[in-house]
Amino acid sequence: MKQRLVQLIAQTDLAVTEQQIDQLVGYVAMLDKWNKAYNLTSVRDPYEMLVKHIMDSIVVSPHLDGERFIDVGTGPGLPGIPLAIMNPDKQFTLLDSLGKRIRFIRQVIHELKINNVTPVQSRVEEFQPEIGFDAVLSRAFASMNDMVSWCHHLPASDGCFLALKGQFNQQEVTELPEWCSVTEVKSLQVPELEGERHLVILTAKD
């Protein structure tokens, strides 16, 4: 599995250390193991997880500006755990309302010795951070409108929203609230993943 991940990463411009490879593969192994009992992801095959979960998350890594990030509706830690492994110098808060997911994430950071992740069990609208985040990440929300509406209290004044999407849908942009606008859309290349992937960057208007 390690060799397979190295092959996939070789198809990108990402620089990954031996330790990071071990942690990423370790995460997939734990996800596979826990999935049998806890049903954390619909992807059952660990080799498929490498593409659909690991690569699909870490291609966002070069686009993370800032120090503090929150992954909202993180599920079993996606994209937060892979991004935290890739960026040990940045801090990640992983938020989910389901206890079993947060328990899994706690176990992951314990076993894989990831020390830049804070798991939080809470509904997003009830979570009040002491200081705002540089960026709010999510690949779980159905629409960008839902994401910015529910998470509007999370970014710092100069922070942004990073929405991981499949196809970029212009219709979603027209549905955004008045105070928010799309500042950039980046096309993401995920090795061996079928379909388009985009990173949509949104900010509050001054």
Buried (B, 14 or more C-beta within 10 A) or exposed (E): BBEEBEEBBEEBEBEBEEEBBBBBBBBBBBBBEBBEEBEBBEBEEBEBBBBBBBBBBBBBBBEBEBEBBBBBBBBBBBBBBBBBBBBBEBBBBBBBBBEBBBBBBBEBBEEBEBEBBBBBBEEBEEBEBEEBBBBBBBBBBEBBBBBBBBBBEBBBEEBBBBBBBEEBBEEBBEEBEEEBEBEEBBEBEBBEBEEEBBBBBBBBEE
